[in-house]
C-alpha cells in the first residue's frame, strides 16, 4: 500500500536506514505501527523516548494522528484517505492486487507430493500437495520464480513387494479398477501373506532389477506405468500441478562421486564391514549411514545427488522440501552433509517445510496394513456430501451443473480444512464440518463470494463515489481488512505459512457478512448504493485473489 511506503520513506529519511512497519493486532492501536527498539539501541535511549522523539519530527498529511504506545509509534490514517486509496488500488490492480515485486527475484524450488509407485495417493499426499501448491502460489505472488517439483519413488524394496505379489498371484490380470488402486492391492496382499521366505524373495527381485534383468524390468515398467497413470488422474482431479518430475530410478546410482568426495575430505568414514557413515555427532545431529557395506545405495545417497542437481540445474537460491515432521532428523542430516561437502547454498538455501499427520479414527495411517484413507475415496466422499448440500439448496439444478458445483465445493472443503491449521500441527479431519456452508470452512468463503456476486448483478458499478459514505463502522472495518491483504500475502509467503492467509480470509468473509447484514446495499439512495456496491466489488476481488493463492476456485452461484 502507498500509505505504508510513504510512512516508511518518511521514517527512513529521519533515521537513515530502511524500516518495516507492522500491522497492529487491534485497530485501536492504529493502522500501522513502527517498533522503536532498534532505533533506541542505536541512539542509546529508551524505546519510548525514541518513539516520542520520532513522533515530533514526522509530518504526514494523510495521517490523522500519531500516538506513542510504549516502544511503538502508532499511525492512524484518515478514514476517507484510507477508503479511497484502498478501493482505487484494488480496482487498478484487480487480480494483481496483493502481488509483490522483489529488487532481486529469487529462484525457489518447492518439492511436494513425492509418492511411491506401489499404491495410490492417500490423504496425507493430499495434505502435502495442498501445502505445496499454496506455498508455491504465495512465493510466486511475493515476487519469486518458483519451480514445482515432484519426486517419484519408483524403485526399492516396497516396489519389489508389489511386483512379487503380482507375479505369484496376479495371473497376468489387467486393471479392472483405477490402475494405481489395482497395484496397491498387491502391496497389501504381500503384507498380509508375508513370511521370511517371501521377504527374501522380494530382496532377490530387487537385486534382479538392479542387475537389469529383462523380465523384471518389463514387469516393473508395466506396474509403474499403471500407478503413475492413476496418480496423474488424481492430480488432475485435485488440481495439483508440477513443472518438473524426478524419478528415483533415473539417478539412484549417480551419487558415487559425492560419496568418494566425502571420503576424500574425511567427512565420511568407512567401518570394518565397509559401511560408509557420515559422522555428524559433533554438530549435534545423529550419525547417518551413507552407503551399505555391499555398495548399495540408500535414500540419503540418492538425495545427495538430487539436491546438488536441483541447485546446479536451476541455479537455485532456495529449495524447499514439503515433508512430514517425522523426517526432520533425516533432512537435517542431508542438509548438514551437503554443507560439509562444501556447498555454500546448503546452510540457508535448504528448507524443510514440515507438516503434521492427517489423523483418522485409530491414529495415524498405516498403508502397509491396508488401513489407509485413499485420496480418491476422500475426494469422492466429499463430492457426494457437497452434492447433497447443494441439492437441498437448489433442488431443480441439472445433473451436470450439480456435479460441477459439488466438485468445486468439495475440493474447497478439503483444501481449506488442511490450510487453516498451521502446517506443523496434526489435523483430525472432520468430513461433516469441513463441507459446511457456515463456520470456518472453504465452502463458507465460496458462499460469501457468491453472495457478493449476487448483489453486484442487481446494480451497476460506478467508479466515482463519495468515499465519506463508507465511514460507518462495519464498512470501515471491511475496508481496513481489504487494505492489509497485500501485507498478509507477504507475511504468508515470506514465512511459508499458508494458514496466515487462510485465517485472514475467514476474518475478511466474516467482516463482509457483518456488513451485509447491517447495511442495505441495494436501496433508493443511489449515491449511497454506488458507494456500497463498490465496497462489495472490492471484497469480491480480494476474496477471489486470496482463494486463488490457496488453489481454491470461486463460484458465482452455490
C-alpha positions in Angstrom: 0.0 0.0 0.0 1.2 3.6 -0.7 0.5 4.8 2.8 2.8 2.2 4.3 5.5 3.0 1.7 5.1 6.8 2.4 5.4 6.3 6.1 8.4 4.0 5.8 10.1 6.5 3.4 9.5 9.4 5.9 10.9 7.4 8.8 13.9 6.3 6.7 14.7 10.0 5.9 14.9 10.7 9.6 16.7 7.6 10.9 18.9 6.9 7.9 18.1 3.3 7.3 15.3 1.0 5.8 12.5 0.3 8.2 9.5 -2.0 8.1 6.1 -1.1 9.6 3.9 -3.7 11.3 0.2 -4.1 11.3 -1.1 -3.8 14.9 -3.2 -6.8 16.3 -6.1 -4.4 17.1 -7.5 -1.4 15.1 -7.5 0.5 18.4 -3.7 0.6 18.1 -3.8 2.2 14.6 -3.4 1.1 11.0 0.4 0.8 11.1 3.0 0.6 13.9 6.7 1.2 14.0 8.7 -0.6 16.8 11.5 1.7 18.0 13.7 -1.0 19.7 16.5 -0.9 17.1 16.4 2.9 16.8 16.5 3.2 20.6 19.5 0.9 20.8 21.3 2.9 18.1 20.6 6.2 19.9 21.3 4.6 23.4 18.0 5.8 24.8 14.8 4.1 26.0 12.5 2.9 23.2 9.6 5.0 24.5 11.9 8.1 24.3 12.9 7.2 20.8 9.2 6.9 19.8 8.5 10.3 21.3 11.4 12.0 19.5 10.4 10.5 16.2 6.8 11.5 16.6 7.8 15.1 16.9 9.7 15.0 13.6 7.1 13.4 11.4 4.6 15.3 9.3 2.2 13.4 7.0 -0.9 15.0 5.6 -2.8 11.7 5.2 -2.3 10.7 8.8 -5.0 11.7 11.2 -2.8 11.2 14.3 0.4 9.5 15.5 0.4 8.0 19.0 3.2 6.7 21.2 2.3 3.5 22.9 5.3 2.3 24.9 8.1 1.4 22.4 5.7 1.7 19.4 4.8 4.6 17.2 1.2 4.0 16.0 -0.2 5.7 12.9 -3.9 6.3 12.3 -4.7 7.0 8.6 -7.5 9.5 7.8 -10.6 7.4 7.1 -11.6 8.9 3.8 -8.0 8.7 2.5 -7.7 5.0 3.6 -11.0 4.1 1.9 -10.2 6.0 -1.3 -6.7 4.6 -1.6 -7.7 1.0 -0.8 -10.5 0.8 -3.2 -8.7 2.6 -6.0 -5.7 0.3 -5.6 -7.9 -2.9 -5.7 -9.7 -1.8 -8.9 -6.5 -0.6 -10.5 -4.6 -3.9 -9.9 -7.6 -6.3 -9.9 -6.2 -9.8 -10.0 -2.7 -8.5 -9.3 -3.8 -6.8 -6.0 -1.7 -8.3 -3.3 1.2 -9.3 -5.5 4.7 -8.0 -4.8 7.9 -7.4 -6.7 11.4 -8.0 -5.4 14.6 -6.0 -6.2 16.3 -9.3 -6.7 13.9 -12.1 -7.8 15.0 -15.4 -6.2 14.6 -18.8 -7.8 12.9 -21.2 -5.4 12.2 -24.9 -6.0 9.3 -26.4 -3.9 9.2 -30.2 -3.8 5.9 -31.8 -2.7 3.7 -34.9 -3.1 6.6 -37.4 -3.7 4.5 -40.6 -3.9 5.7 -44.3 -4.1 4.7 -46.3 -7.2 3.3 -49.2 -5.3 0.0 -47.7 -4.2 -2.5 -44.8 -4.8 -2.2 -41.4 -3.2 -3.5 -41.3 0.4 -5.0 -38.4 2.3 -1.5 -37.5 3.5 -0.5 -36.9 0.0 -3.5 -34.6 -0.5 -2.4 -32.6 2.6 1.2 -32.4 1.4 0.2 -31.4 -2.1 -2.2 -28.7 -0.8 0.5 -27.2 1.3 3.0 -27.4 -1.6 0.6 -25.8 -4.1 -0.4 -22.9 -1.7 3.3 -22.3 -0.7 4.3 -22.2 -4.4 1.5 -19.7 -5.2 2.4 -17.5 -2.3 6.1 -17.4 -3.2 5.2 -16.5 -6.8 2.9 -13.8 -5.5 5.7 -12.4 -3.3 7.8 -11.9 -6.4 9.9 -15.0 -6.8 10.4 -17.5 -9.6 9.0 -20.8 -8.4 9.7 -24.3 -9.7 7.2 -27.0 -8.6 8.9 -30.4 -8.3 7.6 -33.9 -7.8 10.0 -36.8 -6.8 8.6 -40.2 -7.8 9.9 -43.0 -5.6 9.7 -45.7 -8.3 12.3 -48.2 -7.1 13.2 -50.1 -3.9 12.0 -52.9 -1.8 8.5 -51.6 -1.4 8.1 -51.7 -5.2 9.5 -55.2 -5.3 6.9 -56.4 -2.8 4.0 -55.3 -5.1 5.7 -56.9 -8.1 6.4 -60.2 -6.3 2.8 -60.4 -5.1 1.5 -59.8 -8.6 4.0 -62.3 -10.1 2.8 -65.0 -7.6 -1.0 -64.4 -7.5 -1.8 -61.9 -10.3 -2.0 -64.4 -13.2 -1.3 -61.6 -15.7 -4.5 -59.7 -14.7 -5.1 -56.3 -16.1 -6.6 -53.5 -14.0 -10.4 -53.5 -13.9 -10.4 -50.7 -11.4 -8.3 -47.5 -11.3 -4.8 -48.7 -12.1 -3.0 -47.3 -9.0 -5.5 -48.9 -6.7 -5.0 -52.2 -8.6 -1.3 -52.2 -7.9 -1.9 -51.1 -4.3 -4.0 -54.2 -3.7 -0.9 -56.4 -4.4 1.2 -54.4 -1.9 -1.5 -55.0 0.7 -1.7 -58.7 -0.2 2.1 -59.1 0.2 2.0 -57.7 3.7 -0.9 -59.9 4.7 0.9 -63.0 3.5 4.4 -62.1 4.2 6.9 -64.6 5.6 10.6 -64.7 6.0 10.9 -66.6 2.7 8.7 -64.0 0.9 10.7 -61.1 2.3 13.9 -62.8 1.0 12.3 -63.3 -2.5 11.4 -59.6 -2.6 15.0 -58.7 -1.9 16.2 -61.1 -4.6 13.7 -59.4 -7.0 15.2 -56.0 -6.2 18.7 -57.3 -7.0 17.4 -58.6 -10.3 16.0 -55.2 -11.0 19.4 -53.5 -10.2 21.1 -56.1 -12.5 18.8 -55.0 -15.3 17.1 -58.4 -15.6 14.9 -58.0 -18.7 11.8 -59.9 -17.3 11.9 -58.0 -14.0 12.4 -54.6 -15.7 9.5 -55.3 -18.1 7.1 -56.1 -15.2 8.4 -53.1 -13.2 7.8 -50.8 -16.1 4.2 -52.1 -16.6 3.2 -51.8 -12.9 4.9 -48.4 -12.5 3.0 -47.0 -15.5 -0.2 -48.3 -14.0 0.4 -46.4 -10.8 1.7 -43.2 -12.5 -1.3 -43.1 -14.8 -3.6 -43.5 -11.8 -1.8 -40.9 -9.7 -1.9 -38.4 -12.6 -5.7 -38.8 -12.7 -5.9 -37.9 -9.1 -3.6 -34.9 -9.6 -5.9 -33.7 -12.4 -8.9 -34.2 -10.2 -7.4 -32.4 -7.2 -5.7 -29.7 -9.2 -2.1 -30.5 -8.4 0.5 -29.2 -10.9 4.2 -29.7 -11.3 6.9 -28.1 -13.5 9.4 -30.9 -13.2 9.3 -34.6 -12.4 12.2 -36.6 -10.9 12.2 -40.4 -11.0 14.4 -42.1 -8.4 15.1 -45.0 -10.9 16.9 -42.5 -13.2 19.5 -41.3 -10.7 19.7 -43.8 -7.8 23.2 -44.9 -8.8 24.7 -41.5 -9.6 25.8 -40.4 -6.1 29.1 -42.4 -6.0 31.2 -39.4 -6.9 29.8 -37.5 -3.9 30.4 -40.4 -1.6 34.0 -40.6 -2.8 34.3 -36.8 -2.3 33.0 -37.2 1.3 35.6 -40.0 2.0 38.4 -37.9 0.5 37.5 -34.9 2.6 37.2 -37.0 5.8 33.5 -36.2 6.2 32.6 -39.9 5.7 34.2 -42.8 7.4 34.2 -46.5 6.4 33.8 -49.1 9.1 35.3 -52.6 9.1 32.2 -54.0 7.3 32.7 -51.4 4.6 29.7 -49.4 5.6 30.2 -45.7 4.8 29.0 -43.3 7.6 28.6 -39.6 7.9 29.9 -38.5 11.3 27.6 -35.7 12.4 27.6 -36.1 16.2 29.8 -33.1 16.7 27.1 -31.0 15.0 24.5 -32.4 17.4 22.9 -34.5 14.7 22.9 -38.3 14.7 25.5 -40.1 12.5 24.0 -41.4 9.3 24.8 -44.4 7.0 25.5 -43.1 3.5 26.2 -46.4 1.8 25.8 -50.0 2.8 28.8 -52.3 3.1 27.8 -54.2 -0.1 27.9 -50.9 -2.1 24.2 -50.5 -2.5 22.7 -47.0 -2.0 20.1 -45.6 0.4 17.6 -42.8 0.1 20.2 -40.4 1.5 22.8 -41.4 -1.1 20.3 -40.6 -3.9 19.2 -37.4 -2.2 22.8 -36.1 -2.1 22.9 -36.3 -5.9 19.4 -34.9 -6.4 19.9 -32.0 -4.1 23.1 -31.0 -6.0 21.3 -31.5 -9.3 18.5 -29.2 -8.3 20.8 -26.3 -7.4 23.1 -26.8 -10.4 20.3 -27.3 -13.0 18.0 -24.4 -11.9 20.6 -22.1 -10.3 18.5 -22.1 -7.2 18.6 -19.6 -4.3 16.5 -21.9 -2.2 15.0 -25.4 -2.2 12.0 -26.3 0.0 11.1 -29.8 1.0 7.4 -30.1 1.9 7.7 -33.2 4.0 6.1 -34.6 7.2 7.7 -33.6 10.5 8.8 -37.2 11.2 11.5 -36.6 8.5 13.0 -33.7 10.4 16.2 -35.5 11.6 16.7 -37.1 8.2 16.6 -33.7 6.4 18.9 -32.1 9.0 21.4 -34.8 8.2 21.0 -34.3 4.5 21.4 -30.5 4.7 24.4 -30.7 7.0 26.2 -33.3 4.8 25.8 -31.0 1.8 27.1 -28.1 3.8 30.2 -30.2 5.0 30.8 -31.2 1.4 31.4 -27.5 0.7 28.1 -26.4 -0.9 27.6 -22.9 0.5 23.9 -22.8 -0.5 23.1 -25.7 1.9 23.3 -23.7 5.1 20.5 -21.2 4.3 19.2 -22.4 1.0 17.8 -25.8 2.1 14.5 -25.5 4.0 12.2 -28.2 5.5 8.6 -27.1 5.5 7.3 -29.7 7.8 3.7 -30.7 8.3 1.8 -32.9 10.7 -0.3 -36.0 10.1 -3.9 -36.3 9.0 -5.4 -38.3 11.8 -8.3 -40.7 11.4 -10.1 -43.0 13.9 -7.5 -45.3 15.5 -4.5 -42.9 15.0 -2.2 -42.2 12.1 -2.5 -44.0 8.8 -0.6 -47.3 8.2 -0.6 -48.1 4.5 1.2 -51.4 4.7 -1.7 -52.8 6.7 -4.2 -51.5 4.2 -5.6 -49.1 6.8 -5.4 -46.0 4.7 -7.8 -43.3 3.7 -7.2 -43.2 -0.1 -7.1 -39.7 -1.6 -9.6 -40.7 -4.3 -12.0 -42.1 -1.7 -11.9 -38.9 0.3 -12.4 -36.7 -2.8 -15.4 -38.8 -3.9 -17.0 -38.9 -0.4 -16.7 -35.2 -0.1 -18.2 -34.6 -3.5 -21.2 -36.7 -2.6 -21.7 -34.7 0.6 -21.3 -31.4 -1.2 -23.8 -32.7 -3.8 -26.4 -33.4 -1.1 -26.0 -30.0 0.4 -26.2 -28.2 -2.9 -29.3 -30.2 -4.0 -31.0 -29.1 -0.8 -30.5 -25.5 -1.7 -31.1 -26.0 -5.5 -33.5 -28.9 -6.0 -34.1 -28.0 -9.6 -30.4 -27.9 -10.6 -29.5 -30.0 -13.6 -27.3 -33.0 -13.0 -24.2 -31.7 -14.9 -24.2 -28.4 -13.1 -24.9 -30.1 -9.7 -21.8 -32.3 -10.3 -19.6 -29.3 -11.2 -20.6 -27.2 -8.3 -20.3 -30.1 -5.9 -16.8 -30.9 -7.2 -15.6 -27.3 -6.6 -17.2 -27.2 -3.2 -15.7 -30.5 -2.1 -12.2 -29.6 -3.2 -12.5 -26.2 -1.4 -13.7 -28.1 1.7 -10.6 -30.4 1.7 -8.0 -27.8 0.9 -9.2 -25.1 3.2 -9.6 -27.5 6.1 -5.9 -28.5 5.6 -4.7 -25.0 5.2 -6.5 -23.2 8.1 -4.3 -25.1 10.6 -0.6 -24.3 11.0 1.3 -26.8 8.8 3.3 -28.4 11.6 0.3 -29.4 13.6 -1.7 -32.7 13.2 -5.1 -32.5 11.7 -8.2 -34.5 12.7 -10.2 -34.3 9.5 -13.9 -33.7 10.2 -15.8 -34.6 7.0 -19.1 -33.1 8.0 -17.7 -29.9 9.5 -15.3 -29.2 6.5 -18.1 -29.2 3.9 -20.5 -27.0 5.9 -21.6 -23.7 4.3 -21.2 -22.0 7.7 -18.2 -21.7 10.0 -14.5 -21.6 9.2 -14.7 -23.6 6.0 -13.8 -23.3 2.3 -17.5 -23.5 1.3 -18.3 -20.6 3.6 -15.7 -18.5 1.7 -17.1 -19.6 -1.6 -20.6 -18.8 -0.4 -19.5 -15.3 0.7 -18.1 -14.7 -2.7 -21.3 -15.9 -4.4 -23.3 -13.6 -2.2 -21.2 -10.6 -3.3 -21.7 -11.7 -6.9 -25.4 -11.8 -6.4 -25.5 -8.3 -5.1 -23.4 -7.0 -8.0 -25.8 -8.5 -10.5 -28.5 -6.2 -9.2 -26.7 -2.9 -9.5 -24.3 -1.2 -12.0 -20.7 -0.5 -10.8 -19.7 3.2 -10.9 -16.0 4.2 -10.3 -16.8 7.7 -9.0 -18.2 7.6 -5.5 -18.2 9.7 -2.3 -15.8 7.8 0.0 -17.1 9.5 3.1 -20.3 7.5 2.7 -18.3 4.4 3.7 -17.1 5.6 7.1 -19.8 3.8 9.1 -18.3 1.2 11.5 -18.9 -2.0 9.6 -17.9 -0.5 6.2 -14.7 0.9 7.5 -13.8 -2.3 9.3 -14.2 -4.1 6.0 -12.1 -1.6 4.1 -9.3 -1.9 6.7 -9.4 -5.7 6.2 -9.1 -5.2 2.5 -6.3 -2.8 2.9 -4.0 -5.2 4.7 -4.4 -8.0 2.2 -1.0 -7.3 0.5 0.7 -7.4 3.9 -1.0 -10.7 4.7 0.2 -12.2 1.4 3.7 -11.0 2.0 3.8 -12.4 5.6 2.3 -15.8 4.5 4.7 -16.1 1.5 7.9 -14.9 3.1 7.4 -17.1 6.2 6.0 -20.1 4.4 2.7 -20.0 6.4 -0.4 -20.5 4.2 -2.5 -20.7 7.3 -1.9 -16.9 7.8 -3.8 -16.2 4.6 -6.4 -18.9 5.2 -7.3 -17.4 8.6 -7.3 -13.8 7.2 -9.8 -14.9 4.5 -12.2 -16.2 7.2 -11.9 -12.8 9.0 -12.5 -11.0 5.8 -15.6 -13.1 5.0 -16.9 -12.5 8.5 -16.4 -8.8 8.1 -18.2 -8.7 4.8 -21.1 -10.7 6.1 -21.4 -8.5 9.1 -21.6 -5.5 6.8 -24.1 -7.3 4.5 -26.4 -8.0 7.4 -26.1 -4.5 8.9 -26.2 -2.2 5.9 -28.6 -2.4 2.9 -26.6 -2.2 -0.3 -29.4 -2.0 -2.9 -31.6 1.0 -2.0 -33.3 4.2 -3.1 -30.4 6.5 -2.2 -28.4 5.8 -5.4 -25.3 7.7 -4.3 -25.1 5.6 -1.2 -25.8 2.5 -3.2 -22.9 3.3 -5.6 -20.5 3.6 -2.7 -21.7 0.3 -1.1 -21.7 -1.6 -4.4 -18.0 -0.5 -4.9 -17.1 -1.9 -1.5 -18.9 -5.2 -2.3 -17.0 -5.4 -5.6 -13.7 -4.8 -3.8 -14.4 -7.6 -1.3 -15.3 -9.9 -4.2 -12.0 -9.2 -6.0 -9.8 -9.7 -2.9 -11.6 -12.9 -1.9 -11.1 -14.3 -5.4 -7.4 -13.3 -5.3 -6.9 -14.9 -1.9 -8.7 -18.2 -2.7 -6.7 -18.5 -5.9 -3.5 -18.5 -3.9 -4.9 -21.3 -1.8 -5.8 -23.1 -5.1 -9.5 -22.9 -4.4 -12.0 -22.0 -7.2 -14.8 -19.5 -6.7 -18.3 -19.8 -8.0 -20.8 -17.1 -8.9 -23.7 -19.3 -7.6 -23.9 -22.0 -5.0 
